């Protein structure tokens, strides 16, 4: 069957790319956890640029 003149070939795409997708997901997860840990640190807890700054009380 031809779709706009293109033939269908059984070329594997997902299987060879799976390690790269998993690696990207692991790096993304680690980056998010590191960012959250840095925002919760004592040094940046009351920084006005911190999006979570309003969640902490003045006793921190």
PDBQT receptor file of N, H, CA, C and O in Angstrom, charges set to zero:
ATOM      1  N   UNK A   1       0.843  -1.179   0.000  1.00  0.00    +0.000 N 
ATOM      2  CA  UNK A   1       0.000   0.000   0.000  1.00  0.00    +0.000 C 
ATOM      3  C   UNK A   1       0.889   1.243   0.000  1.00  0.00    +0.000 C 
ATOM      4  O   UNK A   1       1.918   1.294   0.673  1.00  0.00    +0.000 OA
ATOM      5  N   UNK A   2       0.480   2.202  -0.741  1.00  0.00    +0.000 N 
ATOM      6  H   UNK A   2      -0.357   2.161  -1.288  1.00  0.00    +0.000 HD
ATOM      7  CA  UNK A   2       1.255   3.419  -0.890  1.00  0.00    +0.000 C 
ATOM      8  C   UNK A   2       0.474   4.597  -0.313  1.00  0.00    +0.000 C 
ATOM      9  O   UNK A   2      -0.712   4.768  -0.597  1.00  0.00    +0.000 OA
ATOM     10  N   UNK A   3       1.145   5.399   0.492  1.00  0.00    +0.000 N 
ATOM     11  H   UNK A   3       2.108   5.261   0.723  1.00  0.00    +0.000 HD
ATOM     12  CA  UNK A   3       0.532   6.583   1.086  1.00  0.00    +0.000 C 
ATOM     13  C   UNK A   3       1.324   7.785   0.601  1.00  0.00    +0.000 C 
ATOM     14  O   UNK A   3       2.459   7.995   1.030  1.00  0.00    +0.000 OA
ATOM     15  N   UNK A   4       0.742   8.572  -0.286  1.00  0.00    +0.000 N 
ATOM     16  H   UNK A   4      -0.180   8.402  -0.635  1.00  0.00    +0.000 HD
ATOM     17  CA  UNK A   4       1.409   9.710  -0.920  1.00  0.00    +0.000 C 
ATOM     18  C   UNK A   4       2.702   9.281  -1.617  1.00  0.00    +0.000 C 
ATOM     19  O   UNK A   4       3.683  10.025  -1.624  1.00  0.00    +0.000 OA
ATOM     20  N   UNK A   5       2.702   8.102  -2.192  1.00  0.00    +0.000 N 
ATOM     21  H   UNK A   5       1.906   7.497  -2.186  1.00  0.00    +0.000 HD
ATOM     22  CA  UNK A   5       3.868   7.626  -2.914  1.00  0.00    +0.000 C 
ATOM     23  C   UNK A   5       4.938   7.008  -2.037  1.00  0.00    +0.000 C 
ATOM     24  O   UNK A   5       5.985   6.617  -2.553  1.00  0.00    +0.000 OA
ATOM     25  N   UNK A   6       4.724   6.902  -0.729  1.00  0.00    +0.000 N 
ATOM     26  H   UNK A   6       3.873   7.220  -0.310  1.00  0.00    +0.000 HD
ATOM     27  CA  UNK A   6       5.699   6.308   0.177  1.00  0.00    +0.000 C 
ATOM     28  C   UNK A   6       5.318   4.864   0.461  1.00  0.00    +0.000 C 
ATOM     29  O   UNK A   6       4.154   4.559   0.718  1.00  0.00    +0.000 OA
ATOM     30  N   UNK A   7       6.292   3.989   0.414  1.00  0.00    +0.000 N 
ATOM     31  H   UNK A   7       7.238   4.236   0.206  1.00  0.00    +0.000 HD
ATOM     32  CA  UNK A   7       6.045   2.584   0.713  1.00  0.00    +0.000 C 
ATOM     33  C   UNK A   7       6.296   2.324   2.191  1.00  0.00    +0.000 C 
ATOM     34  O   UNK A   7       7.067   3.026   2.845  1.00  0.00    +0.000 OA
ATOM     35  N   UNK A   8       5.635   1.311   2.691  1.00  0.00    +0.000 N 
ATOM     36  H   UNK A   8       5.009   0.741   2.160  1.00  0.00    +0.000 HD
ATOM     37  CA  UNK A   8       5.789   0.958   4.103  1.00  0.00    +0.000 C 
ATOM     38  C   UNK A   8       6.895  -0.079   4.233  1.00  0.00    +0.000 C 
ATOM     39  O   UNK A   8       6.872  -1.117   3.571  1.00  0.00    +0.000 OA
ATOM     40  N   UNK A   9       7.854   0.214   5.087  1.00  0.00    +0.000 N 
ATOM     41  H   UNK A   9       7.872   1.057   5.625  1.00  0.00    +0.000 HD
ATOM     42  CA  UNK A   9       8.943  -0.711   5.368  1.00  0.00    +0.000 C 
ATOM     43  C   UNK A   9       8.896  -1.053   6.852  1.00  0.00    +0.000 C 
ATOM     44  O   UNK A   9       8.488  -0.237   7.679  1.00  0.00    +0.000 OA
ATOM     45  N   UNK A  10       9.311  -2.246   7.168  1.00  0.00    +0.000 N 
ATOM     46  H   UNK A  10       9.642  -2.909   6.496  1.00  0.00    +0.000 HD
ATOM     47  CA  UNK A  10       9.301  -2.667   8.572  1.00  0.00    +0.000 C 
ATOM     48  C   UNK A  10      10.610  -2.247   9.244  1.00  0.00    +0.000 C 
ATOM     49  O   UNK A  10      11.399  -3.090   9.670  1.00  0.00    +0.000 OA
ATOM     50  N   UNK A  11      10.824  -0.961   9.331  1.00  0.00    +0.000 N 
ATOM     51  H   UNK A  11      10.184  -0.276   8.985  1.00  0.00    +0.000 HD
ATOM     52  CA  UNK A  11      12.033  -0.419   9.945  1.00  0.00    +0.000 C 
ATOM     53  C   UNK A  11      11.798  -0.243  11.438  1.00  0.00    +0.000 C 
ATOM     54  O   UNK A  11      10.858   0.446  11.833  1.00  0.00    +0.000 OA
ATOM     55  N   UNK A  12      12.637  -0.853  12.278  1.00  0.00    +0.000 N 
ATOM     56  H   UNK A  12      13.401  -1.412  11.957  1.00  0.00    +0.000 HD
ATOM     57  CA  UNK A  12      12.458  -0.668  13.720  1.00  0.00    +0.000 C 
ATOM     58  C   UNK A  12      12.890   0.737  14.133  1.00  0.00    +0.000 C 
ATOM     59  O   UNK A  12      13.999   1.173  13.822  1.00  0.00    +0.000 OA
ATOM     60  N   UNK A  13      12.019   1.424  14.823  1.00  0.00    +0.000 N 
ATOM     61  H   UNK A  13      11.119   1.070  15.076  1.00  0.00    +0.000 HD
ATOM     62  CA  UNK A  13      12.325   2.784  15.275  1.00  0.00    +0.000 C 
ATOM     63  C   UNK A  13      12.378   2.836  16.791  1.00  0.00    +0.000 C 
ATOM     64  O   UNK A  13      13.336   3.355  17.365  1.00  0.00    +0.000 OA
ATOM     65  N   UNK A  14      11.364   2.306  17.437  1.00  0.00    +0.000 N 
ATOM     66  H   UNK A  14      10.586   1.885  16.971  1.00  0.00    +0.000 HD
ATOM     67  CA  UNK A  14      11.281   2.408  18.889  1.00  0.00    +0.000 C 
ATOM     68  C   UNK A  14      12.324   1.550  19.594  1.00  0.00    +0.000 C 
ATOM     69  O   UNK A  14      12.933   2.000  20.564  1.00  0.00    +0.000 OA
ATOM     70  N   UNK A  15      12.539   0.336  19.132  1.00  0.00    +0.000 N 
ATOM     71  H   UNK A  15      12.044  -0.030  18.344  1.00  0.00    +0.000 HD
ATOM     72  CA  UNK A  15      13.454  -0.573  19.818  1.00  0.00    +0.000 C 
ATOM     73  C   UNK A  15      14.894  -0.040  19.866  1.00  0.00    +0.000 C 
ATOM     74  O   UNK A  15      15.497  -0.092  20.938  1.00  0.00    +0.000 OA
ATOM     75  N   UNK A  16      15.480   0.468  18.773  1.00  0.00    +0.000 N 
ATOM     76  H   UNK A  16      14.990   0.509  17.903  1.00  0.00    +0.000 HD
ATOM     77  CA  UNK A  16      16.839   1.001  18.877  1.00  0.00    +0.000 C 
ATOM     78  C   UNK A  16      16.915   2.317  19.658  1.00  0.00    +0.000 C 
ATOM     79  O   UNK A  16      17.959   2.635  20.228  1.00  0.00    +0.000 OA
ATOM     80  N   UNK A  17      15.830   3.076  19.690  1.00  0.00    +0.000 N 
ATOM     81  H   UNK A  17      14.982   2.818  19.227  1.00  0.00    +0.000 HD
ATOM     82  CA  UNK A  17      15.849   4.370  20.368  1.00  0.00    +0.000 C 
ATOM     83  C   UNK A  17      15.477   4.277  21.843  1.00  0.00    +0.000 C 
ATOM     84  O   UNK A  17      15.591   5.265  22.569  1.00  0.00    +0.000 OA
ATOM     85  N   UNK A  18      15.035   3.110  22.296  1.00  0.00    +0.000 N 
ATOM     86  H   UNK A  18      14.942   2.308  21.706  1.00  0.00    +0.000 HD
ATOM     87  CA  UNK A  18      14.575   2.951  23.674  1.00  0.00    +0.000 C 
ATOM     88  C   UNK A  18      15.631   3.346  24.713  1.00  0.00    +0.000 C 
ATOM     89  O   UNK A  18      15.268   4.016  25.680  1.00  0.00    +0.000 OA
ATOM     90  N   UNK A  19      16.915   2.978  24.582  1.00  0.00    +0.000 N 
ATOM     91  H   UNK A  19      17.210   2.434  23.796  1.00  0.00    +0.000 HD
ATOM     92  CA  UNK A  19      17.898   3.428  25.576  1.00  0.00    +0.000 C 
ATOM     93  C   UNK A  19      18.017   4.949  25.668  1.00  0.00    +0.000 C 
ATOM     94  O   UNK A  19      18.249   5.490  26.749  1.00  0.00    +0.000 OA
ATOM     95  N   UNK A  20      17.861   5.632  24.545  1.00  0.00    +0.000 N 
ATOM     96  H   UNK A  20      17.673   5.192  23.667  1.00  0.00    +0.000 HD
ATOM     97  CA  UNK A  20      17.951   7.088  24.557  1.00  0.00    +0.000 C 
ATOM     98  C   UNK A  20      16.730   7.714  25.223  1.00  0.00    +0.000 C 
ATOM     99  O   UNK A  20      16.851   8.703  25.946  1.00  0.00    +0.000 OA
ATOM    100  N   UNK A  21      15.549   7.134  24.977  1.00  0.00    +0.000 N 
ATOM    101  H   UNK A  21      15.452   6.330  24.389  1.00  0.00    +0.000 HD
ATOM    102  CA  UNK A  21      14.340   7.618  25.641  1.00  0.00    +0.000 C 
ATOM    103  C   UNK A  21      14.441   7.403  27.147  1.00  0.00    +0.000 C 
ATOM    104  O   UNK A  21      14.101   8.295  27.924  1.00  0.00    +0.000 OA
ATOM    105  N   UNK A  22      14.904   6.232  27.561  1.00  0.00    +0.000 N 
ATOM    106  H   UNK A  22      15.180   5.507  26.929  1.00  0.00    +0.000 HD
ATOM    107  CA  UNK A  22      15.044   5.952  28.991  1.00  0.00    +0.000 C 
ATOM    108  C   UNK A  22      16.105   6.848  29.626  1.00  0.00    +0.000 C 
ATOM    109  O   UNK A  22      15.914   7.349  30.734  1.00  0.00    +0.000 OA
ATOM    110  N   UNK A  23      17.213   7.048  28.932  1.00  0.00    +0.000 N 
ATOM    111  H   UNK A  23      17.368   6.641  28.032  1.00  0.00    +0.000 HD
ATOM    112  CA  UNK A  23      18.255   7.934  29.447  1.00  0.00    +0.000 C 
ATOM    113  C   UNK A  23      17.759   9.360  29.607  1.00  0.00    +0.000 C 
ATOM    114  O   UNK A  23      18.076  10.022  30.595  1.00  0.00    +0.000 OA
ATOM    115  N   UNK A  24      16.991   9.833  28.651  1.00  0.00    +0.000 N 
ATOM    116  H   UNK A  24      16.734   9.295  27.848  1.00  0.00    +0.000 HD
ATOM    117  CA  UNK A  24      16.420  11.176  28.751  1.00  0.00    +0.000 C 
ATOM    118  C   UNK A  24      15.456  11.299  29.910  1.00  0.00    +0.000 C 
ATOM    119  O   UNK A  24      15.436  12.317  30.601  1.00  0.00    +0.000 OA
ATOM    120  N   UNK A  25      14.647  10.257  30.130  1.00  0.00    +0.000 N 
ATOM    121  H   UNK A  25      14.663   9.429  29.569  1.00  0.00    +0.000 HD
ATOM    122  CA  UNK A  25      13.703  10.280  31.251  1.00  0.00    +0.000 C 
ATOM    123  C   UNK A  25      14.439  10.264  32.584  1.00  0.00    +0.000 C 
ATOM    124  O   UNK A  25      14.033  10.952  33.521  1.00  0.00    +0.000 OA
ATOM    125  N   UNK A  26      15.514   9.489  32.682  1.00  0.00    +0.000 N 
ATOM    126  H   UNK A  26      15.844   8.930  31.921  1.00  0.00    +0.000 HD
ATOM    127  CA  UNK A  26      16.287   9.429  33.926  1.00  0.00    +0.000 C 
ATOM    128  C   UNK A  26      16.965  10.765  34.204  1.00  0.00    +0.000 C 
ATOM    129  O   UNK A  26      16.967  11.227  35.345  1.00  0.00    +0.000 OA
ATOM    130  N   UNK A  27      17.536  11.388  33.186  1.00  0.00    +0.000 N 
ATOM    131  H   UNK A  27      17.534  11.012  32.259  1.00  0.00    +0.000 HD
ATOM    132  CA  UNK A  27      18.182  12.697  33.361  1.00  0.00    +0.000 C 
ATOM    133  C   UNK A  27      17.149  13.749  33.745  1.00  0.00    +0.000 C 
ATOM    134  O   UNK A  27      17.416  14.587  34.607  1.00  0.00    +0.000 OA
ATOM    135  N   UNK A  28      15.981  13.719  33.123  1.00  0.00    +0.000 N 
ATOM    136  H   UNK A  28      15.765  13.038  32.423  1.00  0.00    +0.000 HD
ATOM    137  CA  UNK A  28      14.920  14.670  33.459  1.00  0.00    +0.000 C 
ATOM    138  C   UNK A  28      14.481  14.492  34.909  1.00  0.00    +0.000 C 
ATOM    139  O   UNK A  28      14.318  15.478  35.628  1.00  0.00    +0.000 OA
ATOM    140  N   UNK A  29      14.287  13.247  35.347  1.00  0.00    +0.000 N 
ATOM    141  H   UNK A  29      14.419  12.446  34.763  1.00  0.00    +0.000 HD
ATOM    142  CA  UNK A  29      13.875  12.973  36.725  1.00  0.00    +0.000 C 
ATOM    143  C   UNK A  29      14.941  13.459  37.710  1.00  0.00    +0.000 C 
ATOM    144  O   UNK A  29      14.616  14.079  38.723  1.00  0.00    +0.000 OA
ATOM    145  N   UNK A  30      16.203  13.179  37.413  1.00  0.00    +0.000 N 
ATOM    146  H   UNK A  30      16.466  12.675  36.591  1.00  0.00    +0.000 HD
ATOM    147  CA  UNK A  30      17.279  13.623  38.297  1.00  0.00    +0.000 C 
ATOM    148  C   UNK A  30      17.390  15.136  38.357  1.00  0.00    +0.000 C 
ATOM    149  O   UNK A  30      17.662  15.694  39.420  1.00  0.00    +0.000 OA
ATOM    150  N   UNK A  31      17.185  15.804  37.237  1.00  0.00    +0.000 N 
ATOM    151  H   UNK A  31      16.964  15.350  36.373  1.00  0.00    +0.000 HD
ATOM    152  CA  UNK A  31      17.237  17.259  37.205  1.00  0.00    +0.000 C 
ATOM    153  C   UNK A  31      16.117  17.866  38.035  1.00  0.00    +0.000 C 
ATOM    154  O   UNK A  31      16.338  18.839  38.756  1.00  0.00    +0.000 OA
ATOM    155  N   UNK A  32      14.924  17.305  37.943  1.00  0.00    +0.000 N 
ATOM    156  H   UNK A  32      14.744  16.514  37.357  1.00  0.00    +0.000 HD
ATOM    157  CA  UNK A  32      13.792  17.811  38.724  1.00  0.00    +0.000 C 
ATOM    158  C   UNK A  32      14.041  17.605  40.211  1.00  0.00    +0.000 C 
ATOM    159  O   UNK A  32      13.772  18.502  41.009  1.00  0.00    +0.000 OA
ATOM    160  N   UNK A  33      14.553  16.436  40.600  1.00  0.00    +0.000 N 
ATOM    161  H   UNK A  33      14.772  15.706  39.952  1.00  0.00    +0.000 HD
ATOM    162  CA  UNK A  33      14.824  16.179  42.017  1.00  0.00    +0.000 C 
ATOM    163  C   UNK A  33      15.922  17.109  42.539  1.00  0.00    +0.000 C 
ATOM    164  O   UNK A  33      15.825  17.601  43.664  1.00  0.00    +0.000 OA
ATOM    165  N   UNK A  34      16.953  17.353  41.745  1.00  0.00    +0.000 N 
ATOM    166  H   UNK A  34      17.032  16.953  40.832  1.00  0.00    +0.000 HD
ATOM    167  CA  UNK A  34      18.024  18.255  42.156  1.00  0.00    +0.000 C 
ATOM    168  C   UNK A  34      17.509  19.681  42.289  1.00  0.00    +0.000 C 
ATOM    169  O   UNK A  34      17.871  20.386  43.231  1.00  0.00    +0.000 OA
ATOM    170  N   UNK A  35      16.672  20.108  41.357  1.00  0.00    +0.000 N 
ATOM    171  H   UNK A  35      16.378  19.535  40.592  1.00  0.00    +0.000 HD
ATOM    172  CA  UNK A  35      16.093  21.455  41.424  1.00  0.00    +0.000 C 
ATOM    173  C   UNK A  35      15.243  21.622  42.672  1.00  0.00    +0.000 C 
ATOM    174  O   UNK A  35      15.338  22.641  43.355  1.00  0.00    +0.000 OA
ATOM    175  N   UNK A  36      14.414  20.630  42.975  1.00  0.00    +0.000 N 
ATOM    176  H   UNK A  36      14.337  19.802  42.420  1.00  0.00    +0.000 HD
ATOM    177  CA  UNK A  36      13.575  20.713  44.171  1.00  0.00    +0.000 C 
ATOM    178  C   UNK A  36      14.414  20.715  45.444  1.00  0.00    +0.000 C 
ATOM    179  O   UNK A  36      14.096  21.425  46.398  1.00  0.00    +0.000 OA
ATOM    180  N   UNK A  37      15.481  19.926  45.462  1.00  0.00    +0.000 N 
ATOM    181  H   UNK A  37      15.740  19.350  44.687  1.00  0.00    +0.000 HD
ATOM    182  CA  UNK A  37      16.350  19.902  46.635  1.00  0.00    +0.000 C 
ATOM    183  C   UNK A  37      17.045  21.249  46.824  1.00  0.00    +0.000 C 
ATOM    184  O   UNK A  37      17.223  21.700  47.956  1.00  0.00    +0.000 OA
ATOM    185  N   UNK A  38      17.435  21.885  45.735  1.00  0.00    +0.000 N 
ATOM    186  H   UNK A  38      17.290  21.518  44.816  1.00  0.00    +0.000 HD
ATOM    187  CA  UNK A  38      18.087  23.187  45.844  1.00  0.00    +0.000 C 
ATOM    188  C   UNK A  38      17.104  24.267  46.293  1.00  0.00    +0.000 C 
ATOM    189  O   UNK A  38      17.481  25.171  47.039  1.00  0.00    +0.000 OA
ATOM    190  N   UNK A  39      15.845  24.183  45.847  1.00  0.00    +0.000 N 
ATOM    191  H   UNK A  39      15.539  23.449  45.241  1.00  0.00    +0.000 HD
ATOM    192  CA  UNK A  39      14.859  25.184  46.256  1.00  0.00    +0.000 C 
ATOM    193  C   UNK A  39      14.488  25.024  47.724  1.00  0.00    +0.000 C 
ATOM    194  O   UNK A  39      14.096  25.996  48.369  1.00  0.00    +0.000 OA
ATOM    195  N   UNK A  40      14.605  23.819  48.257  1.00  0.00    +0.000 N 
ATOM    196  H   UNK A  40      14.923  23.029  47.732  1.00  0.00    +0.000 HD
ATOM    197  CA  UNK A  40      14.269  23.581  49.653  1.00  0.00    +0.000 C 
ATOM    198  C   UNK A  40      15.448  23.791  50.594  1.00  0.00    +0.000 C 
ATOM    199  O   UNK A  40      15.287  23.656  51.806  1.00  0.00    +0.000 OA
ATOM    200  N   UNK A  41      16.627  24.118  50.073  1.00  0.00    +0.000 N 
ATOM    201  H   UNK A  41      16.758  24.228  49.087  1.00  0.00    +0.000 HD
ATOM    202  CA  UNK A  41      17.791  24.305  50.928  1.00  0.00    +0.000 C 
ATOM    203  C   UNK A  41      17.644  25.582  51.754  1.00  0.00    +0.000 C 
ATOM    204  O   UNK A  41      16.894  26.490  51.393  1.00  0.00    +0.000 OA
ATOM    205  N   UNK A  42      18.364  25.631  52.852  1.00  0.00    +0.000 N 
ATOM    206  H   UNK A  42      18.972  24.893  53.145  1.00  0.00    +0.000 HD
ATOM    207  CA  UNK A  42      18.265  26.766  53.768  1.00  0.00    +0.000 C 
ATOM    208  C   UNK A  42      18.756  28.062  53.117  1.00  0.00    +0.000 C 
ATOM    209  O   UNK A  42      18.270  29.146  53.442  1.00  0.00    +0.000 OA
ATOM    210  N   UNK A  43      19.705  27.952  52.210  1.00  0.00    +0.000 N 
ATOM    211  H   UNK A  43      20.100  27.072  51.946  1.00  0.00    +0.000 HD
ATOM    212  CA  UNK A  43      20.276  29.150  51.591  1.00  0.00    +0.000 C 
ATOM    213  C   UNK A  43      19.258  29.896  50.726  1.00  0.00    +0.000 C 
ATOM    214  O   UNK A  43      19.258  31.127  50.697  1.00  0.00    +0.000 OA
ATOM    215  N   UNK A  44      18.397  29.168  50.027  1.00  0.00    +0.000 N 
ATOM    216  H   UNK A  44      18.397  28.168  50.051  1.00  0.00    +0.000 HD
ATOM    217  CA  UNK A  44      17.447  29.790  49.111  1.00  0.00    +0.000 C 
ATOM    218  C   UNK A  44      16.012  29.710  49.599  1.00  0.00    +0.000 C 
ATOM    219  O   UNK A  44      15.090  30.005  48.839  1.00  0.00    +0.000 OA
ATOM    220  N   UNK A  45      15.805  29.327  50.818  1.00  0.00    +0.000 N 
ATOM    221  H   UNK A  45      16.554  29.087  51.435  1.00  0.00    +0.000 HD
ATOM    222  CA  UNK A  45      14.448  29.129  51.320  1.00  0.00    +0.000 C 
ATOM    223  C   UNK A  45      13.646  30.425  51.339  1.00  0.00    +0.000 C 
ATOM    224  O   UNK A  45      12.461  30.409  51.009  1.00  0.00    +0.000 OA
ATOM    225  N   UNK A  46      14.250  31.536  51.712  1.00  0.00    +0.000 N 
ATOM    226  H   UNK A  46      15.213  31.549  51.981  1.00  0.00    +0.000 HD
ATOM    227  CA  UNK A  46      13.539  32.815  51.795  1.00  0.00    +0.000 C 
ATOM    228  C   UNK A  46      13.898  33.765  50.656  1.00  0.00    +0.000 C 
ATOM    229  O   UNK A  46      13.588  34.954  50.723  1.00  0.00    +0.000 OA
ATOM    230  N   UNK A  47      14.540  33.259  49.626  1.00  0.00    +0.000 N 
ATOM    231  H   UNK A  47      14.792  32.293  49.571  1.00  0.00    +0.000 HD
ATOM    232  CA  UNK A  47      14.891  34.078  48.472  1.00  0.00    +0.000 C 
ATOM    233  C   UNK A  47      13.616  34.452  47.711  1.00  0.00    +0.000 C 
ATOM    234  O   UNK A  47      12.808  33.568  47.425  1.00  0.00    +0.000 OA
ATOM    235  N   UNK A  48      13.406  35.727  47.374  1.00  0.00    +0.000 N 
ATOM    236  H   UNK A  48      14.062  36.445  47.607  1.00  0.00    +0.000 HD
ATOM    237  CA  UNK A  48      12.177  36.113  46.669  1.00  0.00    +0.000 C 
ATOM    238  C   UNK A  48      12.070  35.509  45.267  1.00  0.00    +0.000 C 
ATOM    239  O   UNK A  48      10.971  35.451  44.715  1.00  0.00    +0.000 OA
ATOM    240  N   UNK A  49      13.168  35.065  44.685  1.00  0.00    +0.000 N 
ATOM    241  H   UNK A  49      14.060  35.112  45.134  1.00  0.00    +0.000 HD
ATOM    242  CA  UNK A  49      13.114  34.422  43.369  1.00  0.00    +0.000 C 
ATOM    243  C   UNK A  49      12.659  32.971  43.451  1.00  0.00    +0.000 C 
ATOM    244  O   UNK A  49      12.351  32.356  42.430  1.00  0.00    +0.000 OA
ATOM    245  N   UNK A  50      12.617  32.429  44.648  1.00  0.00    +0.000 N 
ATOM    246  H   UNK A  50      12.867  32.929  45.477  1.00  0.00    +0.000 HD
ATOM    247  CA  UNK A  50      12.212  31.037  44.840  1.00  0.00    +0.000 C 
ATOM    248  C   UNK A  50      10.696  30.929  44.719  1.00  0.00    +0.000 C 
ATOM    249  O   UNK A  50       9.986  31.616  45.454  1.00  0.00    +0.000 OA
ATOM    250  N   UNK A  51      10.166  30.088  43.812  1.00  0.00    +0.000 N 
ATOM    251  H   UNK A  51      10.742  29.531  43.215  1.00  0.00    +0.000 HD
ATOM    252  CA  UNK A  51       8.713  29.971  43.675  1.00  0.00    +0.000 C 
ATOM    253  C   UNK A  51       8.040  29.380  44.905  1.00  0.00    +0.000 C 
ATOM    254  O   UNK A  51       6.842  29.578  45.105  1.00  0.00    +0.000 OA
ATOM    255  N   UNK A  52       8.785  28.662  45.726  1.00  0.00    +0.000 N 
ATOM    256  H   UNK A  52       9.759  28.501  45.564  1.00  0.00    +0.000 HD
ATOM    257  CA  UNK A  52       8.214  28.069  46.931  1.00  0.00    +0.000 C 
ATOM    258  C   UNK A  52       8.435  28.946  48.163  1.00  0.00    +0.000 C 
ATOM    259  O   UNK A  52       8.158  28.501  49.277  1.00  0.00    +0.000 OA
ATOM    260  N   UNK A  53       8.920  30.170  48.000  1.00  0.00    +0.000 N 
ATOM    261  H   UNK A  53       9.145  30.532  47.095  1.00  0.00    +0.000 HD
ATOM    262  CA  UNK A  53       9.275  31.013  49.137  1.00  0.00    +0.000 C 
ATOM    263  C   UNK A  53       8.069  31.352  49.993  1.00  0.00    +0.000 C 
ATOM    264  O   UNK A  53       8.221  31.495  51.206  1.00  0.00    +0.000 OA
ATOM    265  N   UNK A  54       6.898  31.487  49.434  1.00  0.00    +0.000 N 
ATOM    266  H   UNK A  54       6.775  31.371  48.448  1.00  0.00    +0.000 HD
ATOM    267  CA  UNK A  54       5.712  31.832  50.200  1.00  0.00    +0.000 C 
ATOM    268  C   UNK A  54       5.187  30.684  51.040  1.00  0.00    +0.000 C 
ATOM    269  O   UNK A  54       4.393  30.912  51.953  1.00  0.00    +0.000 OA
ATOM    270  N   UNK A  55       5.604  29.460  50.763  1.00  0.00    +0.000 N 
ATOM    271  H   UNK A  55       6.249  29.275  50.022  1.00  0.00    +0.000 HD
ATOM    272  CA  UNK A  55       5.105  28.303  51.493  1.00  0.00    +0.000 C 
ATOM    273  C   UNK A  55       5.778  28.137  52.846  1.00  0.00    +0.000 C 
ATOM    274  O   UNK A  55       5.253  27.452  53.724  1.00  0.00    +0.000 OA
ATOM    275  N   UNK A  56       6.932  28.759  53.018  1.00  0.00    +0.000 N 
ATOM    276  H   UNK A  56       7.358  29.316  52.305  1.00  0.00    +0.000 HD
ATOM    277  CA  UNK A  56       7.662  28.631  54.267  1.00  0.00    +0.000 C 
ATOM    278  C   UNK A  56       7.298  29.788  55.183  1.00  0.00    +0.000 C 
ATOM    279  O   UNK A  56       7.086  30.915  54.734  1.00  0.00    +0.000 OA
ATOM    280  N   UNK A  57       7.233  29.495  56.447  1.00  0.00    +0.000 N 
ATOM    281  H   UNK A  57       7.405  28.580  56.812  1.00  0.00    +0.000 HD
ATOM    282  CA  UNK A  57       6.948  30.547  57.417  1.00  0.00    +0.000 C 
ATOM    283  C   UNK A  57       8.184  31.370  57.703  1.00  0.00    +0.000 C 
ATOM    284  O   UNK A  57       9.263  31.080  57.187  1.00  0.00    +0.000 OA
ATOM    285  N   UNK A  58       8.034  32.389  58.518  1.00  0.00    +0.000 N 
ATOM    286  H   UNK A  58       7.158  32.625  58.937  1.00  0.00    +0.000 HD
ATOM    287  CA  UNK A  58       9.169  33.251  58.837  1.00  0.00    +0.000 C 
ATOM    288  C   UNK A  58      10.116  32.591  59.833  1.00  0.00    +0.000 C 
ATOM    289  O   UNK A  58      11.210  33.105  60.066  1.00  0.00    +0.000 OA
ATOM    290  N   UNK A  59       9.721  31.462  60.427  1.00  0.00    +0.000 N 
ATOM    291  H   UNK A  59       8.832  31.044  60.238  1.00  0.00    +0.000 HD
ATOM    292  CA  UNK A  59      10.575  30.798  61.406  1.00  0.00    +0.000 C 
ATOM    293  C   UNK A  59      11.680  29.975  60.753  1.00  0.00    +0.000 C 
ATOM    294  O   UNK A  59      12.548  29.460  61.457  1.00  0.00    +0.000 OA
ATOM    295  N   UNK A  60      11.673  29.837  59.440  1.00  0.00    +0.000 N 
ATOM    296  H   UNK A  60      10.968  30.256  58.868  1.00  0.00    +0.000 HD
ATOM    297  CA  UNK A  60      12.709  29.042  58.778  1.00  0.00    +0.000 C 
ATOM    298  C   UNK A  60      13.868  29.890  58.447  1.00  0.00    +0.000 C 
ATOM    299  O   UNK A  60      14.849  29.403  57.883  1.00  0.00    +0.000 OA
TER     300      UNK A  60
